[in-house]
Amino acid sequence: MGLAKDLKGASRLGVLVAISAATVGVIYGYDSSNIGGALLYLKETYHLSEAKAGLVASIVVFGEIAGALVGGRLADRFGRKPVMVGVAATFALFSLMSALAWDIPSLMVARFLLGLTIGVSVVVVPVFVAESAATAIRGALLVLYQVATVTGIILGYVIAMILAQVIGGATDAGAGDTWRWLLGLAAIPGVLVTLLLLRLPDTARWYVMHGRRAEAERVMTQIDPNADVVRELDDLEAEFRSGASLTLTQGLRKMFTGKYLRASIFVIGLGFFVQITGINAVVYYGPQIFEAMGVESDIAKLGLSALVQVFGLLAVFGSMAIVDRAGRRPILLTGIGVMIAANVLLIVTFLNGTEKGDTVTLGGSLTVLAFIGLVLFVAGFTLGFGALVWVYAGESFPSDLRSLGSSAMLTSDLVANVIVGLVTLQMLKAWGGSGTFMFFGAMAVLAFLFIAKLAPETKGRPLDDVRHYWENGGSWPVESAPSTGTATGPTVVAGRPDQD
């Protein structure tokens, strides 16, 4: 309700940016879950071991790491919009390549290239949205990206379930090409978002960075017709003249020395904990987790995996509704706390199951408890980590470090994602569900302590005001207070000159 009301008062450009980001999020989410359904068929068709299946699922993340490493620099050099257009178009192309793969090696090449373009997108989208949104709804629009991502995850499972019903399960004759449909259908939203992005301008900050003031003025006026555009442009130009055009070496030096070291530790640690706490173990391998619980039907495995994500979607709607009112820190810490409780419930449930080979038969109330545990796990993640990682990725650094800082956060996130993708199936086989969720629970406890120590509260702060928190050693200057303005202009802290 709050976001809908704010969007009614938002500019047409702001709404189009939100829709574009949401569509990219759907693509990202669909690709995260469709491999879970495809593996049911790939394992049967190509007789994949757990290690090989984990590599097929995770190879996309190796590409994402490479894309995240260069995404920020590409966005700074060529523009946020052109890079996003390239991302959407190549996503459609590489999805088709995945569907047409003739063996596992060719599929892995296509998925690596797909990951490359996704890696760029997860860096550029938060920057594009943060630089194109008014302060009052910036957090909610960044959370909207997570809403779209979870929606894409659900679509991946639902489409897999429909195909399983129409064509047949993994062991049914004639179902061998089901995985091709699952992977290839991702090309459709890729084409749609390409067409949508072509209609958008770049951000005012990028135009100022490249000396194109007239275009920056036009974009600022479109975002907020009531803004003092001349003053805000003067402020941005002064900021960039003071050192915004940094080389990669200069940017890294600025991030990891002096006043921004704490910010760098925070965003890199946050990115790592987002994934090492295990969310993609549930997204990638949801059907396999339900199989380990004794569920036999492919349709049931996929349907239950989708249902778990529906509850996660409800949680992220809650986060989106309150993020610009309740604040970032309370929501993030609450979400991690729910994940810790979920891990405890899952550990107890699996410990009380009956072991049968590589599976644990739960049955009755234990099955219900395990399902509730997975629901709480995903809901806690989407309420906290899932929603807020995009907010902090777009807010944590000043303009000259924003793209590079976003790249660092998402690279860390993806490194942890590789670890989870490669070891989850092997942990399930070696340690069972109880041992696997003990590991993820321990990571969640460490994440809670890390966030409680380092995360700033950025609610109501203009985008370029956040820098003062880090410059002041991890606390807000006493003169600084939250305000309600647009995201396009920095707020000058009384009695404290801007610093670079």
C-alpha positions, 0 to 999 in steps of 0.5 A, spaced: 500 500 500 505 504 501 509 503 495 503 503 491 501 510 493 508 513 492 508 510 485 502 514 484 506 520 485 512 518 482 514 520 475 513 516 469 521 515 468 521 512 475 515 507 474 519 505 467 525 504 471 522 500 476 518 495 471 525 494 467 529 492 474 523 488 476 523 484 469 531 483 470 529 480 476 524 475 474 529 473 469 535 472 474 530 468 479 527 464 473 534 462 471 536 460 479 530 455 479 529 452 472 536 449 473 533 445 479 527 442 475 532 441 469 537 437 473 531 432 475 531 430 467 539 431 466 541 427 472 536 421 469 539 422 461 546 423 463 547 419 469 550 425 473 553 424 480 552 429 485 558 432 484 557 433 476 550 435 478 553 440 482 558 443 477 552 443 472 548 448 477 554 452 479 557 453 472 553 459 471 555 462 478 563 462 475 560 466 469 557 471 474 563 472 478 567 474 472 561 478 470 560 482 477 568 483 476 567 487 470 560 490 471 561 496 474 567 498 470 562 497 464 557 501 467 561 507 468 564 507 461 559 505 457 553 507 461 548 504 465 542 503 460 547 500 454 550 495 459 543 493 461 540 493 454 546 488 452 545 484 458 538 483 456 539 481 449 545 476 451 541 473 456 536 471 451 541 469 446 545 464 451 538 461 454 537 459 447 544 456 446 543 452 453 536 449 450 540 447 444 546 444 447 548 437 445 551 434 451 553 436 458 560 440 456 556 444 451 551 446 456 556 448 461 559 453 456 552 456 454 551 456 462 557 460 463 556 465 458 549 466 461 552 467 468 557 472 465 551 476 463 547 475 469 553 477 473 553 484 470 546 485 471 546 484 478 551 489 479 548 494 474 541 494 476 542 496 483 546 502 481 541 504 475 535 504 480 538 507 486 540 513 481 534 514 478 529 513 484 527 519 489 529 518 496 522 517 499 521 510 495 528 508 493 529 503 498 522 500 496 524 500 489 530 496 490 526 491 494 522 490 488 527 487 484 527 482 490 520 481 489 521 480 482 527 475 483 522 471 487 517 471 482 522 468 477 524 463 482 516 461 483 515 461 475 521 456 474 518 451 479 511 452 476 513 451 469 517 445 471 511 442 474 507 444 468 512 440 463 512 434 468 505 433 467 504 435 460 511 431 458 512 426 464 517 425 469 524 424 469 523 417 468 518 417 463 519 415 456 519 422 452 521 426 457 528 427 455 528 434 452 524 437 458 530 440 460 531 444 454 524 447 454 525 449 461 532 453 459 530 455 453 523 459 455 528 464 459 529 467 452 522 470 452 523 475 458 530 477 455 527 479 449 521 483 452 526 487 457 530 489 451 525 492 448 523 496 454 530 498 456 531 501 449 526 506 451 529 509 457 535 514 458 541 513 462 542 516 469 543 523 471 549 521 474 552 518 468 551 524 464 554 528 469 560 523 469 561 524 462 560 532 461 553 531 458 549 536 463 544 538 458 542 530 458 543 530 465 538 536 466 533 533 462 533 526 466 533 530 473 527 534 471 523 527 468 525 524 475 522 530 479 519 536 476 520 540 483 527 539 484 532 544 484 535 541 478 541 547 477 543 546 484 543 539 484 547 539 477 552 544 480 553 539 486 554 533 482 559 536 478 563 539 484 563 532 486 566 529 480 571 534 479 573 532 486 575 525 484 569 521 481 573 519 475 577 514 478 582 509 475 581 501 477 587 502 481 585 509 484 578 506 486 581 500 489 586 504 493 580 509 496 576 503 498 581 499 502 584 505 505 582 510 510 575 512 511 572 507 506 575 501 509 569 500 514 564 500 508 568 495 504 569 490 509 561 491 510 559 490 503 564 484 502 562 481 508 554 482 507 555 479 500 558 473 502 553 472 508 547 472 503 549 466 500 553 462 505 547 462 509 544 457 504 539 460 500 541 457 493 541 450 496 534 451 497 533 454 490 537 450 486 536 444 490 529 444 492 527 438 489 533 434 491 532 436 498 524 434 498 527 427 495 532 427 501 526 427 505 522 421 502 518 425 497 518 421 490 513 424 485 517 429 481 511 433 480 510 433 488 518 435 489 517 441 484 510 443 487 513 443 494 519 447 492 514 453 488 510 453 495 516 454 499 518 460 495 510 463 495 511 464 502 518 467 501 514 472 496 509 474 501 515 476 506 519 480 501 512 484 500 512 485 507 519 488 507 518 492 501 512 495 504 516 497 511 523 498 508 522 506 507 519 506 514 521 501 519 529 502 517 534 497 514 537 494 520 531 492 524 528 488 518 535 485 516 536 483 523 529 480 524 530 476 517 536 473 519 534 471 526 528 467 523 533 464 518 537 461 525 530 459 528 528 455 521 535 452 521 534 449 528 527 447 527 530 443 520 536 440 524 531 437 530 526 434 524 532 431 520 535 428 527 528 425 528 527 422 521 528 414 519 534 413 515 533 409 509 540 409 505 541 416 502 534 419 504 531 420 511 523 418 511 520 423 515 512 422 515 506 425 519 508 431 523 515 431 521 514 432 514 509 438 516 515 441 521 520 440 515 516 444 510 515 449 516 522 450 517 524 451 509 518 456 509 521 460 515 528 459 512 526 462 505 521 467 508 527 470 513 531 470 507 527 474 503 525 479 508 532 480 510 538 478 506 534 478 499 531 484 500 536 489 503 542 486 499 540 490 493 538 496 498 545 496 501 549 495 494 546 501 491 546 506 497 553 504 501 558 508 497 559 515 494 558 516 486 565 515 484 565 508 488 558 506 487 559 501 481 566 498 483 563 497 490 557 494 487 561 489 483 565 488 490 559 486 494 556 481 488 563 478 487 563 476 494 556 474 494 557 469 488 564 466 490 559 464 496 554 462 491 559 457 488 561 454 494 554 453 496 552 450 489 558 445 489 558 442 496 550 442 498 548 435 494 555 432 497 553 435 504 546 432 504 549 425 502 555 425 507 552 429 513 544 428 511 539 434 512 541 435 520 548 436 518 547 440 512 542 445 516 547 445 522 552 448 517 548 453 514 545 455 521 552 456 524 553 461 518 547 465 520 549 466 527 555 469 524 552 473 519 547 476 525 553 478 529 557 481 523 550 485 521 549 488 528 556 490 528 557 494 522 550 495 518 548 503 517 541 505 518 540 509 511 533 510 512 531 517 509 538 519 507 539 522 501 543 517 496 550 521 497 549 523 504 550 516 506 558 517 505 558 521 511 557 515 516 563 512 513 567 518 513 565 519 521 568 512 523 561 508 522 557 513 526 552 519 523 555 526 525 551 529 530 549 534 525 546 529 520 539 527 520 535 523 515 531 528 510 526 527 505 529 529 498 530 526 491 536 521 490 539 526 485 542 531 489 547 530 495 545 533 502 550 537 505 551 536 512 551 542 516 558 544 519 561 539 515 564 540 508 563 534 503 569 530 503 572 525 497 
